[in-house]
Amino acid sequence: MPLTKPNQDLKRDLQGVASDLKWSAVELVRIAERLSHAGNGPDAEALRRMISVFQQDEKRLNSLIEDVSAG
């Protein structure tokens, strides 16, 4: 059964947020690496924890996307 317009919009919005989280995590990895190389280990580790949260949230959103797609 095709998705309703509101569900299509919801799916698109969730995909956009998941994509933003993924892109942000990639950028934060680069920043964490630079911080680590500069000798700022505590801030690099704090960013790595944020990255982990972003990645977990991305997975949750992808799961929701699958639920919306399934109806």
CHARMM internal coordinates of N, CA and C (Angstrom, degrees):
IC EDIT
DIST 1 N 1 CA 1.4467
DIST 1 CA 1 C 1.5299
ANGL 1 N 1 CA 1 C 108.04
DIST 1 C 2 N 1.3248
ANGL 1 CA 1 C 2 N 118.32
DIHE 1 N 1 CA 1 C 2 N 131.93
DIST 2 N 2 CA 1.4606
ANGL 1 C 2 N 2 CA 120.86
DIHE 1 CA 1 C 2 N 2 CA -179.86
DIST 2 CA 2 C 1.5269
ANGL 2 N 2 CA 2 C 111.03
DIHE 1 C 2 N 2 CA 2 C -68.19
DIST 2 C 3 N 1.3250
ANGL 2 CA 2 C 3 N 114.33
DIHE 2 N 2 CA 2 C 3 N 154.06
DIST 3 N 3 CA 1.4569
ANGL 2 C 3 N 3 CA 120.05
DIHE 2 CA 2 C 3 N 3 CA 179.68
DIST 3 CA 3 C 1.5234
ANGL 3 N 3 CA 3 C 110.62
DIHE 2 C 3 N 3 CA 3 C -73.31
DIST 3 C 4 N 1.3251
ANGL 3 CA 3 C 4 N 115.24
DIHE 3 N 3 CA 3 C 4 N 146.30
DIST 4 N 4 CA 1.4586
ANGL 3 C 4 N 4 CA 119.65
DIHE 3 CA 3 C 4 N 4 CA 173.75
DIST 4 CA 4 C 1.5300
ANGL 4 N 4 CA 4 C 108.49
DIHE 3 C 4 N 4 CA 4 C -71.28
DIST 4 C 5 N 1.3061
ANGL 4 CA 4 C 5 N 116.48
DIHE 4 N 4 CA 4 C 5 N 163.54
DIST 5 N 5 CA 1.4725
ANGL 4 C 5 N 5 CA 121.21
DIHE 4 CA 4 C 5 N 5 CA 179.65
DIST 5 CA 5 C 1.5414
ANGL 5 N 5 CA 5 C 111.29
DIHE 4 C 5 N 5 CA 5 C -57.84
DIST 5 C 6 N 1.3488
ANGL 5 CA 5 C 6 N 118.57
DIHE 5 N 5 CA 5 C 6 N -45.82
DIST 6 N 6 CA 1.4696
ANGL 5 C 6 N 6 CA 117.75
DIHE 5 CA 5 C 6 N 6 CA 178.29
DIST 6 CA 6 C 1.5369
ANGL 6 N 6 CA 6 C 112.33
DIHE 5 C 6 N 6 CA 6 C -61.80
DIST 6 C 7 N 1.3279
ANGL 6 CA 6 C 7 N 117.24
DIHE 6 N 6 CA 6 C 7 N -37.60
DIST 7 N 7 CA 1.4637
ANGL 6 C 7 N 7 CA 119.73
DIHE 6 CA 6 C 7 N 7 CA 178.87
DIST 7 CA 7 C 1.5264
ANGL 7 N 7 CA 7 C 111.38
DIHE 6 C 7 N 7 CA 7 C -71.00
DIST 7 C 8 N 1.3269
ANGL 7 CA 7 C 8 N 117.25
DIHE 7 N 7 CA 7 C 8 N -34.49
DIST 8 N 8 CA 1.4665
ANGL 7 C 8 N 8 CA 120.16
DIHE 7 CA 7 C 8 N 8 CA 174.96
DIST 8 CA 8 C 1.5276
ANGL 8 N 8 CA 8 C 110.22
DIHE 7 C 8 N 8 CA 8 C -63.27
DIST 8 C 9 N 1.3389
ANGL 8 CA 8 C 9 N 115.56
DIHE 8 N 8 CA 8 C 9 N -42.88
DIST 9 N 9 CA 1.4628
ANGL 8 C 9 N 9 CA 120.19
DIHE 8 CA 8 C 9 N 9 CA 178.90
DIST 9 CA 9 C 1.5249
ANGL 9 N 9 CA 9 C 110.81
DIHE 8 C 9 N 9 CA 9 C -64.57
DIST 9 C 10 N 1.3350
ANGL 9 CA 9 C 10 N 116.32
DIHE 9 N 9 CA 9 C 10 N -42.83
DIST 10 N 10 CA 1.4601
ANGL 9 C 10 N 10 CA 120.58
DIHE 9 CA 9 C 10 N 10 CA 178.75
DIST 10 CA 10 C 1.5177
ANGL 10 N 10 CA 10 C 110.88
DIHE 9 C 10 N 10 CA 10 C -61.72
DIST 10 C 11 N 1.3207
ANGL 10 CA 10 C 11 N 116.21
DIHE 10 N 10 CA 10 C 11 N -45.54
DIST 11 N 11 CA 1.4654
ANGL 10 C 11 N 11 CA 120.35
DIHE 10 CA 10 C 11 N 11 CA 179.29
DIST 11 CA 11 C 1.5279
ANGL 11 N 11 CA 11 C 110.73
DIHE 10 C 11 N 11 CA 11 C -60.40
DIST 11 C 12 N 1.3108
ANGL 11 CA 11 C 12 N 117.16
DIHE 11 N 11 CA 11 C 12 N -45.33
DIST 12 N 12 CA 1.4658
ANGL 11 C 12 N 12 CA 121.21
DIHE 11 CA 11 C 12 N 12 CA 179.61
DIST 12 CA 12 C 1.5308
ANGL 12 N 12 CA 12 C 110.77
DIHE 11 C 12 N 12 CA 12 C -62.33
DIST 12 C 13 N 1.3260
ANGL 12 CA 12 C 13 N 116.68
DIHE 12 N 12 CA 12 C 13 N -42.90
DIST 13 N 13 CA 1.4713
ANGL 12 C 13 N 13 CA 120.29
DIHE 12 CA 12 C 13 N 13 CA 179.45
DIST 13 CA 13 C 1.5215
ANGL 13 N 13 CA 13 C 111.41
DIHE 12 C 13 N 13 CA 13 C -64.88
DIST 13 C 14 N 1.3270
ANGL 13 CA 13 C 14 N 117.30
DIHE 13 N 13 CA 13 C 14 N -42.70
DIST 14 N 14 CA 1.4636
ANGL 13 C 14 N 14 CA 120.84
DIHE 13 CA 13 C 14 N 14 CA 178.44
DIST 14 CA 14 C 1.5274
ANGL 14 N 14 CA 14 C 110.80
DIHE 13 C 14 N 14 CA 14 C -64.05
DIST 14 C 15 N 1.3229
ANGL 14 CA 14 C 15 N 116.42
DIHE 14 N 14 CA 14 C 15 N -40.30
DIST 15 N 15 CA 1.4659
ANGL 14 C 15 N 15 CA 119.59
DIHE 14 CA 14 C 15 N 15 CA 177.83
DIST 15 CA 15 C 1.5220
ANGL 15 N 15 CA 15 C 110.90
DIHE 14 C 15 N 15 CA 15 C -63.54
DIST 15 C 16 N 1.3226
ANGL 15 CA 15 C 16 N 116.85
DIHE 15 N 15 CA 15 C 16 N -38.20
DIST 16 N 16 CA 1.4563
ANGL 15 C 16 N 16 CA 120.65
DIHE 15 CA 15 C 16 N 16 CA 178.21
DIST 16 CA 16 C 1.5156
ANGL 16 N 16 CA 16 C 112.41
DIHE 15 C 16 N 16 CA 16 C -64.02
DIST 16 C 17 N 1.3246
ANGL 16 CA 16 C 17 N 115.97
DIHE 16 N 16 CA 16 C 17 N -43.69
DIST 17 N 17 CA 1.4668
ANGL 16 C 17 N 17 CA 119.96
DIHE 16 CA 16 C 17 N 17 CA 179.42
DIST 17 CA 17 C 1.5264
ANGL 17 N 17 CA 17 C 110.24
DIHE 16 C 17 N 17 CA 17 C -66.99
DIST 17 C 18 N 1.3266
ANGL 17 CA 17 C 18 N 117.33
DIHE 17 N 17 CA 17 C 18 N -41.94
DIST 18 N 18 CA 1.4678
ANGL 17 C 18 N 18 CA 120.69
DIHE 17 CA 17 C 18 N 18 CA 178.17
DIST 18 CA 18 C 1.5200
ANGL 18 N 18 CA 18 C 110.53
DIHE 17 C 18 N 18 CA 18 C -61.27
DIST 18 C 19 N 1.3145
ANGL 18 CA 18 C 19 N 116.80
DIHE 18 N 18 CA 18 C 19 N -40.95
DIST 19 N 19 CA 1.4530
ANGL 18 C 19 N 19 CA 121.25
DIHE 18 CA 18 C 19 N 19 CA 178.57
DIST 19 CA 19 C 1.5337
ANGL 19 N 19 CA 19 C 111.01
DIHE 18 C 19 N 19 CA 19 C -65.10
DIST 19 C 20 N 1.3207
ANGL 19 CA 19 C 20 N 116.83
DIHE 19 N 19 CA 19 C 20 N -40.82
DIST 20 N 20 CA 1.4671
ANGL 19 C 20 N 20 CA 120.75
DIHE 19 CA 19 C 20 N 20 CA 177.39
DIST 20 CA 20 C 1.5240
ANGL 20 N 20 CA 20 C 111.18
DIHE 19 C 20 N 20 CA 20 C -62.28
DIST 20 C 21 N 1.3357
ANGL 20 CA 20 C 21 N 116.65
DIHE 20 N 20 CA 20 C 21 N -41.56
DIST 21 N 21 CA 1.4664
ANGL 20 C 21 N 21 CA 120.24
DIHE 20 CA 20 C 21 N 21 CA 178.50
DIST 21 CA 21 C 1.5235
ANGL 21 N 21 CA 21 C 111.10
DIHE 20 C 21 N 21 CA 21 C -63.60
DIST 21 C 22 N 1.3288
ANGL 21 CA 21 C 22 N 115.94
DIHE 21 N 21 CA 21 C 22 N -41.53
DIST 22 N 22 CA 1.4626
ANGL 21 C 22 N 22 CA 119.61
DIHE 21 CA 21 C 22 N 22 CA 179.70
DIST 22 CA 22 C 1.5261
ANGL 22 N 22 CA 22 C 110.78
DIHE 21 C 22 N 22 CA 22 C -63.68
DIST 22 C 23 N 1.3371
ANGL 22 CA 22 C 23 N 116.48
DIHE 22 N 22 CA 22 C 23 N -46.86
DIST 23 N 23 CA 1.4580
ANGL 22 C 23 N 23 CA 120.87
DIHE 22 CA 22 C 23 N 23 CA 179.24
DIST 23 CA 23 C 1.5291
ANGL 23 N 23 CA 23 C 110.59
DIHE 22 C 23 N 23 CA 23 C -61.31
DIST 23 C 24 N 1.3298
ANGL 23 CA 23 C 24 N 116.62
DIHE 23 N 23 CA 23 C 24 N -42.92
DIST 24 N 24 CA 1.4653
ANGL 23 C 24 N 24 CA 120.61
DIHE 23 CA 23 C 24 N 24 CA 179.46
DIST 24 CA 24 C 1.5163
ANGL 24 N 24 CA 24 C 111.13
DIHE 23 C 24 N 24 CA 24 C -62.02
DIST 24 C 25 N 1.3212
ANGL 24 CA 24 C 25 N 117.27
DIHE 24 N 24 CA 24 C 25 N -41.98
DIST 25 N 25 CA 1.4641
ANGL 24 C 25 N 25 CA 120.73
DIHE 24 CA 24 C 25 N 25 CA 179.09
DIST 25 CA 25 C 1.5255
ANGL 25 N 25 CA 25 C 110.87
DIHE 24 C 25 N 25 CA 25 C -62.19
DIST 25 C 26 N 1.3176
ANGL 25 CA 25 C 26 N 116.94
DIHE 25 N 25 CA 25 C 26 N -41.65
DIST 26 N 26 CA 1.4712
ANGL 25 C 26 N 26 CA 120.71
DIHE 25 CA 25 C 26 N 26 CA 178.96
DIST 26 CA 26 C 1.5268
ANGL 26 N 26 CA 26 C 109.95
DIHE 25 C 26 N 26 CA 26 C -61.96
DIST 26 C 27 N 1.3149
ANGL 26 CA 26 C 27 N 117.24
DIHE 26 N 26 CA 26 C 27 N -44.93
DIST 27 N 27 CA 1.4616
ANGL 26 C 27 N 27 CA 120.77
DIHE 26 CA 26 C 27 N 27 CA 179.41
DIST 27 CA 27 C 1.5309
ANGL 27 N 27 CA 27 C 111.12
DIHE 26 C 27 N 27 CA 27 C -65.18
DIST 27 C 28 N 1.3248
ANGL 27 CA 27 C 28 N 116.98
DIHE 27 N 27 CA 27 C 28 N -39.75
DIST 28 N 28 CA 1.4613
ANGL 27 C 28 N 28 CA 120.22
DIHE 27 CA 27 C 28 N 28 CA 179.66
DIST 28 CA 28 C 1.5265
ANGL 28 N 28 CA 28 C 111.60
DIHE 27 C 28 N 28 CA 28 C -66.30
DIST 28 C 29 N 1.3333
ANGL 28 CA 28 C 29 N 117.16
DIHE 28 N 28 CA 28 C 29 N -33.34
DIST 29 N 29 CA 1.4680
ANGL 28 C 29 N 29 CA 120.17
DIHE 28 CA 28 C 29 N 29 CA 175.56
DIST 29 CA 29 C 1.5178
ANGL 29 N 29 CA 29 C 109.61
DIHE 28 C 29 N 29 CA 29 C -60.19
DIST 29 C 30 N 1.3157
ANGL 29 CA 29 C 30 N 116.65
DIHE 29 N 29 CA 29 C 30 N -44.25
DIST 30 N 30 CA 1.4700
ANGL 29 C 30 N 30 CA 120.60
DIHE 29 CA 29 C 30 N 30 CA 179.64
DIST 30 CA 30 C 1.5265
ANGL 30 N 30 CA 30 C 111.12
DIHE 29 C 30 N 30 CA 30 C -62.91
DIST 30 C 31 N 1.3147
ANGL 30 CA 30 C 31 N 116.09
DIHE 30 N 30 CA 30 C 31 N -42.62
DIST 31 N 31 CA 1.4644
ANGL 30 C 31 N 31 CA 119.77
DIHE 30 CA 30 C 31 N 31 CA 179.18
DIST 31 CA 31 C 1.5176
ANGL 31 N 31 CA 31 C 110.68
DIHE 30 C 31 N 31 CA 31 C -65.75
DIST 31 C 32 N 1.3436
ANGL 31 CA 31 C 32 N 116.70
DIHE 31 N 31 CA 31 C 32 N -42.10
DIST 32 N 32 CA 1.4709
ANGL 31 C 32 N 32 CA 120.60
DIHE 31 CA 31 C 32 N 32 CA 179.14
DIST 32 CA 32 C 1.5242
ANGL 32 N 32 CA 32 C 110.70
DIHE 31 C 32 N 32 CA 32 C -61.09
DIST 32 C 33 N 1.3218
ANGL 32 CA 32 C 33 N 116.27
DIHE 32 N 32 CA 32 C 33 N -39.57
DIST 33 N 33 CA 1.4642
ANGL 32 C 33 N 33 CA 119.60
DIHE 32 CA 32 C 33 N 33 CA 178.61
DIST 33 CA 33 C 1.5235
ANGL 33 N 33 CA 33 C 111.10
DIHE 32 C 33 N 33 CA 33 C -63.29
DIST 33 C 34 N 1.3299
ANGL 33 CA 33 C 34 N 116.20
DIHE 33 N 33 CA 33 C 34 N -42.28
DIST 34 N 34 CA 1.4730
ANGL 33 C 34 N 34 CA 119.36
DIHE 33 CA 33 C 34 N 34 CA 178.98
DIST 34 CA 34 C 1.5217
ANGL 34 N 34 CA 34 C 110.90
DIHE 33 C 34 N 34 CA 34 C -65.50
DIST 34 C 35 N 1.3218
ANGL 34 CA 34 C 35 N 116.57
DIHE 34 N 34 CA 34 C 35 N -40.95
DIST 35 N 35 CA 1.4634
ANGL 34 C 35 N 35 CA 119.81
DIHE 34 CA 34 C 35 N 35 CA 177.97
DIST 35 CA 35 C 1.5206
ANGL 35 N 35 CA 35 C 111.00
DIHE 34 C 35 N 35 CA 35 C -62.54
DIST 35 C 36 N 1.3103
ANGL 35 CA 35 C 36 N 115.67
DIHE 35 N 35 CA 35 C 36 N -42.99
DIST 36 N 36 CA 1.4626
ANGL 35 C 36 N 36 CA 120.28
DIHE 35 CA 35 C 36 N 36 CA 179.96
DIST 36 CA 36 C 1.5256
ANGL 36 N 36 CA 36 C 111.00
DIHE 35 C 36 N 36 CA 36 C -62.48
DIST 36 C 37 N 1.3273
ANGL 36 CA 36 C 37 N 116.39
DIHE 36 N 36 CA 36 C 37 N -44.81
DIST 37 N 37 CA 1.4698
ANGL 36 C 37 N 37 CA 120.54
DIHE 36 CA 36 C 37 N 37 CA 179.13
DIST 37 CA 37 C 1.5223
ANGL 37 N 37 CA 37 C 111.72
DIHE 36 C 37 N 37 CA 37 C -65.38
DIST 37 C 38 N 1.3180
ANGL 37 CA 37 C 38 N 116.87
DIHE 37 N 37 CA 37 C 38 N -27.15
DIST 38 N 38 CA 1.4573
ANGL 37 C 38 N 38 CA 121.45
DIHE 37 CA 37 C 38 N 38 CA 179.73
DIST 38 CA 38 C 1.5228
ANGL 38 N 38 CA 38 C 111.77
DIHE 37 C 38 N 38 CA 38 C -84.62
DIST 38 C 39 N 1.3281
ANGL 38 CA 38 C 39 N 116.38
DIHE 38 N 38 CA 38 C 39 N -0.53
DIST 39 N 39 CA 1.4571
ANGL 38 C 39 N 39 CA 120.06
DIHE 38 CA 38 C 39 N 39 CA 178.18
DIST 39 CA 39 C 1.5171
ANGL 39 N 39 CA 39 C 114.52
DIHE 38 C 39 N 39 CA 39 C 89.55
DIST 39 C 40 N 1.3078
ANGL 39 CA 39 C 40 N 117.03
DIHE 39 N 39 CA 39 C 40 N 12.27
DIST 40 N 40 CA 1.4570
ANGL 39 C 40 N 40 CA 120.29
DIHE 39 CA 39 C 40 N 40 CA 179.93
DIST 40 CA 40 C 1.5278
ANGL 40 N 40 CA 40 C 109.64
DIHE 39 C 40 N 40 CA 40 C -103.32
DIST 40 C 41 N 1.3214
ANGL 40 CA 40 C 41 N 115.35
DIHE 40 N 40 CA 40 C 41 N 68.26
DIST 41 N 41 CA 1.4541
ANGL 40 C 41 N 41 CA 122.21
DIHE 40 CA 40 C 41 N 41 CA -177.40
DIST 41 CA 41 C 1.5151
ANGL 41 N 41 CA 41 C 114.93
DIHE 40 C 41 N 41 CA 41 C -60.80
DIST 41 C 42 N 1.3532
ANGL 41 CA 41 C 42 N 119.31
DIHE 41 N 41 CA 41 C 42 N -43.40
DIST 42 N 42 CA 1.4689
ANGL 41 C 42 N 42 CA 119.02
DIHE 41 CA 41 C 42 N 42 CA -178.55
DIST 42 CA 42 C 1.5310
ANGL 42 N 42 CA 42 C 113.38
DIHE 41 C 42 N 42 CA 42 C -61.04
DIST 42 C 43 N 1.3296
ANGL 42 CA 42 C 43 N 117.06
DIHE 42 N 42 CA 42 C 43 N -41.70
DIST 43 N 43 CA 1.4666
ANGL 42 C 43 N 43 CA 118.64
DIHE 42 CA 42 C 43 N 43 CA 178.39
DIST 43 CA 43 C 1.5232
ANGL 43 N 43 CA 43 C 111.28
DIHE 42 C 43 N 43 CA 43 C -70.26
DIST 43 C 44 N 1.3198
ANGL 43 CA 43 C 44 N 116.82
DIHE 43 N 43 CA 43 C 44 N -35.97
DIST 44 N 44 CA 1.4670
ANGL 43 C 44 N 44 CA 120.27
DIHE 43 CA 43 C 44 N 44 CA 176.74
DIST 44 CA 44 C 1.5264
ANGL 44 N 44 CA 44 C 109.92
DIHE 43 C 44 N 44 CA 44 C -62.22
DIST 44 C 45 N 1.3088
ANGL 44 CA 44 C 45 N 116.81
DIHE 44 N 44 CA 44 C 45 N -42.02
DIST 45 N 45 CA 1.4670
ANGL 44 C 45 N 45 CA 120.43
DIHE 44 CA 44 C 45 N 45 CA 179.71
DIST 45 CA 45 C 1.5288
ANGL 45 N 45 CA 45 C 110.99
DIHE 44 C 45 N 45 CA 45 C -66.90
DIST 45 C 46 N 1.3216
ANGL 45 CA 45 C 46 N 117.02
DIHE 45 N 45 CA 45 C 46 N -37.80
DIST 46 N 46 CA 1.4673
ANGL 45 C 46 N 46 CA 120.17
DIHE 45 CA 45 C 46 N 46 CA 177.22
DIST 46 CA 46 C 1.5309
ANGL 46 N 46 CA 46 C 110.01
DIHE 45 C 46 N 46 CA 46 C -61.83
DIST 46 C 47 N 1.3267
ANGL 46 CA 46 C 47 N 116.44
DIHE 46 N 46 CA 46 C 47 N -41.17
DIST 47 N 47 CA 1.4665
ANGL 46 C 47 N 47 CA 119.55
DIHE 46 CA 46 C 47 N 47 CA 176.94
DIST 47 CA 47 C 1.5247
ANGL 47 N 47 CA 47 C 111.42
DIHE 46 C 47 N 47 CA 47 C -64.86
DIST 47 C 48 N 1.3094
ANGL 47 CA 47 C 48 N 117.11
DIHE 47 N 47 CA 47 C 48 N -37.90
DIST 48 N 48 CA 1.4714
ANGL 47 C 48 N 48 CA 119.75
DIHE 47 CA 47 C 48 N 48 CA 178.69
DIST 48 CA 48 C 1.5284
ANGL 48 N 48 CA 48 C 111.03
DIHE 47 C 48 N 48 CA 48 C -63.43
DIST 48 C 49 N 1.3235
ANGL 48 CA 48 C 49 N 116.57
DIHE 48 N 48 CA 48 C 49 N -35.72
DIST 49 N 49 CA 1.4737
ANGL 48 C 49 N 49 CA 119.09
DIHE 48 CA 48 C 49 N 49 CA 176.32
DIST 49 CA 49 C 1.5340
ANGL 49 N 49 CA 49 C 110.12
DIHE 48 C 49 N 49 CA 49 C -66.52
DIST 49 C 50 N 1.3308
ANGL 49 CA 49 C 50 N 116.33
DIHE 49 N 49 CA 49 C 50 N -40.52
DIST 50 N 50 CA 1.4679
ANGL 49 C 50 N 50 CA 119.79
DIHE 49 CA 49 C 50 N 50 CA 176.84
DIST 50 CA 50 C 1.5237
ANGL 50 N 50 CA 50 C 110.47
DIHE 49 C 50 N 50 CA 50 C -62.39
DIST 50 C 51 N 1.3132
ANGL 50 CA 50 C 51 N 116.34
DIHE 50 N 50 CA 50 C 51 N -41.58
DIST 51 N 51 CA 1.4617
ANGL 50 C 51 N 51 CA 121.23
DIHE 50 CA 50 C 51 N 51 CA 179.10
DIST 51 CA 51 C 1.5251
ANGL 51 N 51 CA 51 C 110.24
DIHE 50 C 51 N 51 CA 51 C -59.00
DIST 51 C 52 N 1.3074
ANGL 51 CA 51 C 52 N 115.86
DIHE 51 N 51 CA 51 C 52 N -43.00
DIST 52 N 52 CA 1.4633
ANGL 51 C 52 N 52 CA 120.44
DIHE 51 CA 51 C 52 N 52 CA 179.19
DIST 52 CA 52 C 1.5287
ANGL 52 N 52 CA 52 C 111.09
DIHE 51 C 52 N 52 CA 52 C -60.66
DIST 52 C 53 N 1.3159
ANGL 52 CA 52 C 53 N 116.62
DIHE 52 N 52 CA 52 C 53 N -42.84
DIST 53 N 53 CA 1.4642
ANGL 52 C 53 N 53 CA 120.58
DIHE 52 CA 52 C 53 N 53 CA 178.59
DIST 53 CA 53 C 1.5290
ANGL 53 N 53 CA 53 C 109.88
DIHE 52 C 53 N 53 CA 53 C -64.12
DIST 53 C 54 N 1.3285
ANGL 53 CA 53 C 54 N 117.25
DIHE 53 N 53 CA 53 C 54 N -44.05
DIST 54 N 54 CA 1.4605
ANGL 53 C 54 N 54 CA 120.48
DIHE 53 CA 53 C 54 N 54 CA 179.07
DIST 54 CA 54 C 1.5228
ANGL 54 N 54 CA 54 C 110.93
DIHE 53 C 54 N 54 CA 54 C -60.51
DIST 54 C 55 N 1.3230
ANGL 54 CA 54 C 55 N 116.79
DIHE 54 N 54 CA 54 C 55 N -42.08
DIST 55 N 55 CA 1.4601
ANGL 54 C 55 N 55 CA 120.41
DIHE 54 CA 54 C 55 N 55 CA -178.87
DIST 55 CA 55 C 1.5234
ANGL 55 N 55 CA 55 C 111.20
DIHE 54 C 55 N 55 CA 55 C -66.86
DIST 55 C 56 N 1.3337
ANGL 55 CA 55 C 56 N 117.33
DIHE 55 N 55 CA 55 C 56 N -38.66
DIST 56 N 56 CA 1.4594
ANGL 55 C 56 N 56 CA 120.31
DIHE 55 CA 55 C 56 N 56 CA 176.75
DIST 56 CA 56 C 1.5300
ANGL 56 N 56 CA 56 C 110.82
DIHE 55 C 56 N 56 CA 56 C -65.34
DIST 56 C 57 N 1.3288
ANGL 56 CA 56 C 57 N 115.83
DIHE 56 N 56 CA 56 C 57 N -41.69
DIST 57 N 57 CA 1.4679
ANGL 56 C 57 N 57 CA 119.53
DIHE 56 CA 56 C 57 N 57 CA 178.34
DIST 57 CA 57 C 1.5268
ANGL 57 N 57 CA 57 C 111.36
DIHE 56 C 57 N 57 CA 57 C -65.50
DIST 57 C 58 N 1.3218
ANGL 57 CA 57 C 58 N 117.29
DIHE 57 N 57 CA 57 C 58 N -37.45
DIST 58 N 58 CA 1.4611
ANGL 57 C 58 N 58 CA 120.52
DIHE 57 CA 57 C 58 N 58 CA 176.53
DIST 58 CA 58 C 1.5288
ANGL 58 N 58 CA 58 C 110.34
DIHE 57 C 58 N 58 CA 58 C -61.00
DIST 58 C 59 N 1.3301
ANGL 58 CA 58 C 59 N 116.74
DIHE 58 N 58 CA 58 C 59 N -42.93
DIST 59 N 59 CA 1.4646
ANGL 58 C 59 N 59 CA 120.12
DIHE 58 CA 58 C 59 N 59 CA 178.62
DIST 59 CA 59 C 1.5286
ANGL 59 N 59 CA 59 C 110.95
DIHE 58 C 59 N 59 CA 59 C -62.52
DIST 59 C 60 N 1.3436
ANGL 59 CA 59 C 60 N 116.56
DIHE 59 N 59 CA 59 C 60 N -42.04
DIST 60 N 60 CA 1.4667
ANGL 59 C 60 N 60 CA 120.15
DIHE 59 CA 59 C 60 N 60 CA 178.83
DIST 60 CA 60 C 1.5229
ANGL 60 N 60 CA 60 C 110.49
DIHE 59 C 60 N 60 CA 60 C -62.70
DIST 60 C 61 N 1.3182
ANGL 60 CA 60 C 61 N 116.72
DIHE 60 N 60 CA 60 C 61 N -42.60
DIST 61 N 61 CA 1.4616
ANGL 60 C 61 N 61 CA 119.66
DIHE 60 CA 60 C 61 N 61 CA 178.47
DIST 61 CA 61 C 1.5230
ANGL 61 N 61 CA 61 C 111.33
DIHE 60 C 61 N 61 CA 61 C -63.64
DIST 61 C 62 N 1.3188
ANGL 61 CA 61 C 62 N 117.56
DIHE 61 N 61 CA 61 C 62 N -41.21
DIST 62 N 62 CA 1.4680
ANGL 61 C 62 N 62 CA 120.16
DIHE 61 CA 61 C 62 N 62 CA 178.14
DIST 62 CA 62 C 1.5125
ANGL 62 N 62 CA 62 C 111.21
DIHE 61 C 62 N 62 CA 62 C -62.94
DIST 62 C 63 N 1.3172
ANGL 62 CA 62 C 63 N 116.91
DIHE 62 N 62 CA 62 C 63 N -34.86
DIST 63 N 63 CA 1.4566
ANGL 62 C 63 N 63 CA 120.70
DIHE 62 CA 62 C 63 N 63 CA 175.94
DIST 63 CA 63 C 1.5281
ANGL 63 N 63 CA 63 C 110.26
DIHE 62 C 63 N 63 CA 63 C -65.81
DIST 63 C 64 N 1.3253
ANGL 63 CA 63 C 64 N 116.52
DIHE 63 N 63 CA 63 C 64 N -41.78
DIST 64 N 64 CA 1.4669
ANGL 63 C 64 N 64 CA 120.38
DIHE 63 CA 63 C 64 N 64 CA 177.12
DIST 64 CA 64 C 1.5251
ANGL 64 N 64 CA 64 C 110.99
DIHE 63 C 64 N 64 CA 64 C -64.21
DIST 64 C 65 N 1.3205
ANGL 64 CA 64 C 65 N 116.62
DIHE 64 N 64 CA 64 C 65 N -38.12
DIST 65 N 65 CA 1.4604
ANGL 64 C 65 N 65 CA 121.02
DIHE 64 CA 64 C 65 N 65 CA 177.76
DIST 65 CA 65 C 1.5259
ANGL 65 N 65 CA 65 C 110.00
DIHE 64 C 65 N 65 CA 65 C -59.94
DIST 65 C 66 N 1.3264
ANGL 65 CA 65 C 66 N 116.25
DIHE 65 N 65 CA 65 C 66 N -43.12
DIST 66 N 66 CA 1.4662
ANGL 65 C 66 N 66 CA 120.29
DIHE 65 CA 65 C 66 N 66 CA 177.91
DIST 66 CA 66 C 1.5163
ANGL 66 N 66 CA 66 C 110.71
DIHE 65 C 66 N 66 CA 66 C -62.48
DIST 66 C 67 N 1.3494
ANGL 66 CA 66 C 67 N 117.21
DIHE 66 N 66 CA 66 C 67 N -40.53
DIST 67 N 67 CA 1.4627
ANGL 66 C 67 N 67 CA 120.80
DIHE 66 CA 66 C 67 N 67 CA 178.85
DIST 67 CA 67 C 1.5293
ANGL 67 N 67 CA 67 C 110.92
DIHE 66 C 67 N 67 CA 67 C -63.70
DIST 67 C 68 N 1.3242
ANGL 67 CA 67 C 68 N 116.57
DIHE 67 N 67 CA 67 C 68 N -43.41
DIST 68 N 68 CA 1.4652
ANGL 67 C 68 N 68 CA 120.12
DIHE 67 CA 67 C 68 N 68 CA 178.68
DIST 68 CA 68 C 1.5277
ANGL 68 N 68 CA 68 C 109.85
DIHE 67 C 68 N 68 CA 68 C -62.93
DIST 68 C 69 N 1.3231
ANGL 68 CA 68 C 69 N 116.27
DIHE 68 N 68 CA 68 C 69 N -42.39
DIST 69 N 69 CA 1.4667
ANGL 68 C 69 N 69 CA 119.96
DIHE 68 CA 68 C 69 N 69 CA 179.99
DIST 69 CA 69 C 1.5188
ANGL 69 N 69 CA 69 C 112.04
DIHE 68 C 69 N 69 CA 69 C -63.15
DIST 69 C 70 N 1.3289
ANGL 69 CA 69 C 70 N 115.27
DIHE 69 N 69 CA 69 C 70 N -34.32
DIST 70 N 70 CA 1.4650
ANGL 69 C 70 N 70 CA 120.03
DIHE 69 CA 69 C 70 N 70 CA -179.58
DIST 70 CA 70 C 1.5278
ANGL 70 N 70 CA 70 C 111.85
DIHE 69 C 70 N 70 CA 70 C -77.54
DIST 70 C 71 N 1.3168
ANGL 70 CA 70 C 71 N 116.12
DIHE 70 N 70 CA 70 C 71 N -13.10
DIST 71 N 71 CA 1.4482
ANGL 70 C 71 N 71 CA 119.56
DIHE 70 CA 70 C 71 N 71 CA 178.66
DIST 71 CA 71 C 1.4983
ANGL 71 N 71 CA 71 C 111.34
DIHE 70 C 71 N 71 CA 71 C 97.67
END
COOR INIT
IC SEED 1 N 1 CA 1 C
IC BUILD
